[in-house]
């Protein structure tokens, strides 16, 4: 284990907004930022002179890139674990989180199995391979079932919800088109959706960010507020930290939960920085992005991460058209704009952070302020 020194080269796989925000913090920590992505117009490529054109899932592109940096991390969990492992091994370039844990968590089946085997509470689930297993799941869950693609699903893409028998043939046809590469989960009635970010460094220190409430619109994160409380959180937090220790996990990881009243169930996890943690740029002394860079760089995490405001709200700025974006002359909140070259409906273009004392009032104000922006 080595401390990374200022001036060393950190590589980011992917050029989206998550890589951009990590890259900006890596600059502040003194690292030379390198980005592997397809276009120089991508958000992360805009904030460094060291852009490398290529595809992280292409072994030749990845191997060439890894030879030019000292250590590397990913902005997405969708890069192929076997390609990451092979390229990291051939170049001896450290990659965090490890290719092995990335492979495990990028597949919803192995992710859920890992949680179940460790005793982390999650909804009952089945592996679906064919029509027979589809029928079994429908019967077992009494036609209240959620089917999720094992790889690549995000923002509702790759999720199929069966609410009654009348939906059965439609869902069966959709799953047949993707060769049943899905898992089936019990449909969970929940009160709220919650989330939390954990970061573990190479020395085993874990920093956990506050538990927050998230709200989805059209299966995309619309807003986040917190901190919030739940009677099952302390026990869940302890279990997750033990799982991270068992896996020797390094870097940031997000967990999303269903609040069922007295209990919490893990919905899913993403081995990276996450939309639910964007508030941390203003609300915490150290953001999720800085903590992740510190962890993968071999730097120790801070002993304490102070909350800088009693309450906070983050609202996503989603494209509503293909027109040019217009901001009001004066707007409240802390604006984080991603610099994407094209606007279109539903695309995450940026976010606004707000700090205050009352999250209900803060949320009303934040949503009103967002409406003033023409997206």
N, C-alpha and C positions, 0 to 999 in steps of 0.2 A: 504494500500500500504506500503510495507516494502523494505528498502534497503537490498540487499543480501550482506552478509559479506564474505570476503575471507575465504576459507575453506569449505564453504557450497557446497552441492552436486548438480551439474547441470546434468540433464539427456538429452541425445540425442536419439531420435527415428530414427534408421537407421544407417548403418555403412559405407556409401559411402564417396566419396571425399568431398562432401559439409559438412557432419558431421565432417570429419577429420579436415578441415580447421577451422571450428567453434571451435572444441575441442582444437586445438592448441592455439587459442586466449583466450579461457576460462582458459587454464592453465596459460597464462601470466597475466590474471586478478586475479589469485589466487583461482580459483574454483577447486573443486575436480570433475573430469570428469567421468561420467558413460555413457556407450553406450549399447543400446539394439539392437542386430542384430543377424543374424543366425550363423556367423562364426567368429572365432578369427582372421582370415586372412583378413577380410574386412578392408578397409583403416582406418576408425575411430577407430576400435578395436585395431589397432596396436599402437596407441599413448596414451593408458591409461591402467593401470593394472585393471581397474574396468569395465571389459567386462561382459555383462550378455547375455546369449544365449536365444533367443526367437524371436517371431514375433510381431511387433507392432500392427498388425491387430488382434492378438489373445487376447481376453479380459483377460484371466488368466495370460498370460505372461506380458501383459501391466500393470495390476493391481499390480502384484508382484513387477515389476520394479519401478512403481511410489511410492510404499511404502518405497523404499530405497533412494529416492532423495528428494531434497527440492523444485525443480522446474524443468520444462522440456520443450523442444522444439522439432520441427520436421525438418528433412532435406528434406522431400518430402511432397507434398500436396495430396498424394494418400492413406494415412492412413484413415481408415473409421471414419468419423466424429462422428457417433453414438457411436462407441467403445471408441473413445477418450473422449467423453463427459461422458459416463457412468463410465469409469475408473477414470477420474479426479474427478468426483463428489464423488465417493465411497471412494477415498483416501484423498480427499481435497488437492491434489497436484496441484498447479497452472500450467497451460499449456498455452503457447503462441506460435503463435497466438491462439485465443480461438477456441475450438472445433466448435462453431457455425459458425464462419467466415470461418474456414477450410471447413466445410460442404458446405457452400454457394459457395466458390470459386473452389472447386474441381470438381464441376459439371458445365460444360460449359454453360448449359442452365440457371441455376440460376445466374452464374457469369455475363453472358451477360444481363440478366434481371436487375440485380443490377446496372450495368453501365447505361443501358438505362433509368431506372427510376430516376437516379440521374442526368441525362443530360450529361453523359460522352459519347463523340462521338465514335461510333463503327459501323461496317458494318451491314446492315439490316440482320435479321436472322429469321428462323422458327424452331419450334420444329417438328421433324420428328418421327412419330410413326408407320407408315404403308405405303403401296404402294400409297394410295391416297394422303397423305401429301407429299410423295416423288414427285409424278407427279405435284402437285401444286407448289412446290418449283422450279422444273425444268422449268415450264411454266413462273412463276413469274420472275425468274432470267435469262430467255432466254438462258438456257442451259450453263450459265457461273456461276457455283456454286461450293462451297467447303463444303463437308460434314465432320463433325468432331465428333468423339466419345465423348459422354458426360463425361465419366470417363476414366482416365488412359492413354490418348493419350500423347505422347511425341516424340520429334525428328522425326516428320513425321509419326510415328506409329499411326494408328487410324484416318488418314486424307485421304480423297478420293476426288479427284478433277475431276469434270465433265466439260469438255471444249467444247463439242459439242454433238449433238444427237447420233452420232455413239458410244459414250461411255456409253450411257444410260443403256443398258441391262447389261453390265459388272458391272457398279457401283450398279445397283439395286440388282444384285445377291450377291455382296459383303455385301451390307447393310442388306439383308435378313438373311445372316449368323449370324449377330450380333443382330438380332431382332430389327433393326431400332433404336437402342439406340444412336441417333445422333442428332445434330442440323445441319441446312443448313444455310450457309452464302453466301452473294453475293461475287463473285470473284472480288477482288479489284486490279486493275492495279496500281502498286506503283513504285515510283522512287527508294526508299531505304527502308530498314528496320531499325528502330531505337529502342532504349531501354533506360530505366532509372530505377534505384533502389531508393526506398524511405524507410526510417526507422523511425518509430514512437515509442517513449518510453512511459512509464506508466504515465508520467506527461503531455503528450500531445505535447511534442516537436517533431518536424519533421525535419529530416536531409535528403536532397535529393542529390543524386549523379549526376554527369554531364550526360547530354544527349549524347548517343554514337550511332555510326553506327555499325550494326551487319551484317555479311555476312554468309549465309547458304550454305552448300554444301551437297547434298544428304539429305536435311532436317535436318542436324545437324549444330550447330554453328561452323563455321570454323575460323573466326577471328572477333575481335572487335577493333574499333579505335575511338578516340575522343580527347578532347570533340568536339562536333559538335553543329551546330545552326539550328534553324527552326523558321519561323515567328509565328507559332502557339504554340510554346513551353510554353511561359510564361502563356498563358491562360489555356493550358492543365495542367500545373504544379499546378496552383491555384485550379483547379477543383478537381484534384486527392487528393490534401491535404485536401480539404473540405470533400471529400468522406471518407478518412481515419479517420478524426475527427468524422464524423457521425457514422462510424462503431466502433469507439473506438478501432481501430486496434493497436496491439502491435507487433513489430518485423519488419523484413525486408520484402519487397514485390517488385517484379519486374513487370514492365509493358513493353510490346512489342508493337510497333507502326508501322503502314504503313504510309510512307511519300507520300502523293498523290500530292504534289506540294505546294499549299497554305495551305493545311489542314493536320492534323494528325488524324488518326483513331486508336483506341485501337484494336490490334489484339487479345491479350489475356494477362492474368496476372497469376503470380505464387506467392503464399504466403510463400516466403522463400528467402534465398540467391540464387543467380542466376549466371549462366555462363557469362552473359553479364557484371557482376560486378567484375570478377576476377582481372582485371587490378588494382583495388583499393588497392591491397596489396602493390604495389610500387608507384602508381601514386597519392595516397591521404594520408594525415596524418593519417587518421583512415579508415581502410578497412571496407567493408560491413560486414565481419565476426565479427570484434570487435564491430561494431555498433549494430549488431543483438544481440550478447551476452549481451552487456550493456542494451539494451532495455528489453529483457526478464528477466534479472536479477534484474530489478528494479533500475538500475543505470541511472542517467541522461545522455543524449547524450551531447557530447562536443558542445560548442557554435559555433565553427567554424571548418570546415574540409578543410584544405588548399590543393590546387592542387600543387603537388611537381614538376611537369614538364609541359611545355606548351602543349605537345602532348604525347599520349601513344598508344600502340598497344598491344593486347593480341592475341596470336595464340594458338589454341587447338592442342594438340598432340594426334592424333587419331591412333589407331592400324591399321596397313596395312597388317599384317600377323599373324601367330601364333608362329613366331620365337622369340628368345630372343632379347630384345631391346639392341641396341648399340648406345652410345653417342660418338660424336667426342671428341678427347682429350681436345680441348678447344672449348667452345661455348659461344656465346654472349647471352645477355638477362638473366632474372631472371627465373630460372627453378623451377617449382612446380610439383613434381612427386607424384602421388597418392598412390603408393605402392600396386597396384592391383596384385593379384597372377597369373593372366592369361592375356595374350595379345591375342586379336583377331581383325579381321578387323572391323573398325568403332567404336571400344570401346575407350572412353575417358580415356587416360592413364596419362595425365598431361597437363600443359600449360606453355607457355613462355610469360613473360611480357617484354616490351621494352619501354624506355623513350627517348624522343627527342624533336626536335623543328618542324619537318615537318612530318606530318602523312603519306603522300604519299611515301616519301623516307623511312620512318621508316617501313611501311608495306612491301615494296619491300625487304628491308633488312631482316625483320622478316621471310618472306616466304622463302627466300633463306637460311636463317639459319636453318629453320625447315627441309629443304630438306637434310641437312647434317646428320640428325638423322635417324637411321635405325629402324623403328617401325614395 
